[in-house]
Amino acid sequence: MKASRNALYGGLLLLPAAVLLWTFTYQPIVTTFIDSLYSTPRGRRPAAFIGFDQYETMFADPVFWKAMLNNFIYAFATIPLSMAMALAMALLVNSKLRGQAAVRMAYFTPTILPMVAVANIWLFFYAPDYGLVDRVLQLFGLGGQNFLGQPDTALAALIVITIWKEAGFFMIFYLAALQQISPTLMEAASLEGASFWQTLRRVTIPLLMPTTLFISVNAVIGAFRLVDHIVVMTKGAPDNATTLLLFYIYQVGFGYWDTGYAAALTMVLLVILAVIALVQFGYVDKRIHYR
Amino acid sequence: MSGIRVENLVKVWGAFRALDDVSFETGDSEFVALLGPSGCGKSTTLRLIAGLEFATSGRISIAGRDVTGLASSKRNLSMVFQSYALFPHMTVAGNIVFGLSVRGVSKAEQRERLARVVDLLGLSQLLDRRPSELSGGQQQRVALGRALIAETPVCLLDEPLSNLDAQLRSEMRNEIRSLQQRLGIAMVFVTHDQTEAMSMADRIILMRAGKVEQSGLPHEFYERPATTFAARFIGTPPMNVLDLAPGADGLVIEGGAGPAVLPAGSIPLQLGLRPEQVTFASAGQPAVVETTEYFGADTITACRIGRQRLMVRAPGRPGLKAGDAVHLAWETSVQHFFHKESGLRCEIDPAAPAKKTRVAETTPQ
C-alpha cells in the first residue's frame, strides 16, 4: 500500500517534466519519423504512404552528400580548435594576471553577442576591398579576396567565425573546472619536479576530461545546430560550399516546402547526433570518471 | 649534514605578519615537530621551507645550501600534504613514481625503487588501485611512498595524521617514526597535537602568533617550559598556571588559604604545576573538588582554589565527589614560576631563603 502510494507521488512529481519532454521532444520525433514515410502533400493531393522512398531520394541527392561532407569538415575543424583555444584561454585567465577580470570578459564577449549580429560584423570583416581582413592582406599584396564568395574559402571563413564565437563559451566551462582542481595537486606536481607542460599533460588535462567530454558533446550539437550565420552570410552559396545539414533541412522544408523530404533529412540528423552522444556518454564517459 | 637552518624568516600578507622573525636550526636526520595552535604560522613555515611560498625576508638553507630563492623542485626535498594530494586519475603505482617519471628516471630504476618503497609501506596489494578506492590510512601510505621514493635527505609532512581516526593515528605515528629512523632522513612535520609532537619528535619548535615560543627537546618542554604558553600547551591535561598573591608569610596561591609558596617578592608571579605532580594529602593547600573524570588508570580531578582552577591527575580512583574539601601537596622541585605580565619563565629556588622540604609540610594547618 505504502509502496504504491510512493509510486503515485513519484509519478506525479515526474509528470510535469515528462509531459514537457514528451510534447516537445519525443512526440515531434515520432511524428517526424511518420511524416518521413509519407509523400509531401501538395494542393489537393494529400500525403500518401511511400515507405522509405524519401530516404532513397536522399541517398541519390548530391546536395545532401555535399551538406553532410561540409558538416563533418565544419565539425572536425571547429570542435578541436575551439576547445584547444578555450583551454588555452582558461589556463591564461586562471593564472595570476593583471586585469584578469577584463581579459575574462573580453574572451567571453563573443559568446553573449547574438549570432546574427556576429554574422553581420564578420560580413564587413570579410568584405572584399574595404573589409578588415582584406585590408590587412592588401598590406602584403594579397588583397582583393572575396572569402565568402569563393567555393574554396567560404566554409573556412565560416569555421573561423564559429571558433571565435564558441571558444569563449567553452572557456567558461574549462575555467570553472580548473578552479575545481585542488591547488595542492599542482603544488605536489611542481614539488615533484614536473614542468608546466608535464603538469598540463599528466595532471591538468586528465583531470579536465569530464569537462572536455561535456564540452565536446555541446560542441558537436552546436556544429550541427548552428545555422544563423549561414542564413545571414551565404545562404549556402557559393555552389553549396557552405550548405550544412540543418541549413539544407531548413531550405528543403521552408524554402521548397518539401516537408516530407525535410522530415527524412531531420531523421538522419537525429540519428547522427544520437550516435555521437551514445558513443561519448557510453564509452568515453566510463574511461574518464575517477571520483 | 642535512639540517635545515631558518634565519629571521618573515612572511607578510598585506597587513598581516604571518611569520615574524622566525629562526631555528635542526640537526642531522632529526625528526622535528613544528607545533602550535591553528594560525600560529607553522604551516606557513613549512610551505616556505618547501618553496611553495616565498619569504618576505630571511634565509632558508638546507644541508648548508641557501635555498631561499630556489623553486621547490630544486630544493631536494619531498613533502606529504595534509590532504595527501594524490592524483585521482592515476593508480597507486602511478602516483608513487610520478616524480621519478617526470624527472626522466629510467623505467627499470623506477620499478626497482617502487618495489622497495612498496615493500617498506606494505602497499604491494594495492598498486593498481585508484586513490578513491583506498581507505584514509592507505592513502596516507601512498602519499608517504611518493615522498620516500624520491630518496631526498629532507621530508616535510603537513599535519600527516590529522585525517586519520584515533587508532590509525597511533599506528601511523609509530610507523612514520620508525621509517624515519630506518632511512636516516630528516623529517619536519607540522602538528597542532602536542602528544604527537612529544611522542614522535627529537626536537620540538613551538610557535605562537608567527614567532617561535620555545625550541628544544621534548623533555625540556615538559620539565622547563620557557613561557606560560608553552607550559599550557604541553601535557595532558596541560600545566596548571596559578596566580600568586602576597600572603601572611610570603606569596600564596591567590584566593587560597594555603601555605606560602615563596617568600614575599616584588614581581607578580605565577606558579606552574603539572597535574600529575600534585597529590591529594592529609595536609597542604586546601581546595574544593569541582568535577572528576575517570579514565581507568587515573582520574583527573578539577579543584578550585579561591577563584582559580587546578587539575589533579591521580592514579586509580581517589573516590572524591564534587564539593569535597581536599588538601593538595607537591614537591617544591616540581614548581615552575613565571612572570605574570610577560609569561616568561623565572628561575627561582624556593628553597633558597628558608623552606627546604615539601611545601605542604612547612606550614601547619
HADDOCK unambig.tbl for C-alpha pairs under 7 A between the chains (distance, minus, plus):
assign (segid A and resid 184 and name CA) (segid B and resid 85 and name CA) 5.86 0.50 0.50
assign (segid A and resid 185 and name CA) (segid B and resid 85 and name CA) 5.09 0.50 0.50
assign (segid A and resid 185 and name CA) (segid B and resid 86 and name CA) 7.00 0.50 0.50
assign (segid A and resid 185 and name CA) (segid B and resid 87 and name CA) 6.80 0.50 0.50
assign (segid A and resid 187 and name CA) (segid B and resid 52 and name CA) 6.87 0.50 0.50
assign (segid A and resid 188 and name CA) (segid B and resid 85 and name CA) 6.51 0.50 0.50
assign (segid A and resid 190 and name CA) (segid B and resid 73 and name CA) 6.31 0.50 0.50
assign (segid A and resid 191 and name CA) (segid B and resid 72 and name CA) 5.21 0.50 0.50
assign (segid A and resid 191 and name CA) (segid B and resid 73 and name CA) 4.69 0.50 0.50
assign (segid A and resid 192 and name CA) (segid B and resid 73 and name CA) 5.97 0.50 0.50
assign (segid A and resid 192 and name CA) (segid B and resid 99 and name CA) 4.60 0.50 0.50
assign (segid A and resid 193 and name CA) (segid B and resid 73 and name CA) 4.61 0.50 0.50
assign (segid A and resid 193 and name CA) (segid B and resid 99 and name CA) 6.39 0.50 0.50
assign (segid A and resid 193 and name CA) (segid B and resid 102 and name CA) 6.73 0.50 0.50
assign (segid A and resid 193 and name CA) (segid B and resid 103 and name CA) 6.51 0.50 0.50
assign (segid A and resid 194 and name CA) (segid B and resid 102 and name CA) 5.52 0.50 0.50
assign (segid A and resid 206 and name CA) (segid B and resid 89 and name CA) 6.91 0.50 0.50
assign (segid A and resid 207 and name CA) (segid B and resid 89 and name CA) 6.92 0.50 0.50
assign (segid A and resid 290 and name CA) (segid B and resid 88 and name CA) 6.12 0.50 0.50
assign (segid A and resid 290 and name CA) (segid B and resid 89 and name CA) 5.64 0.50 0.50
assign (segid A and resid 291 and name CA) (segid B and resid 132 and name CA) 6.14 0.50 0.50
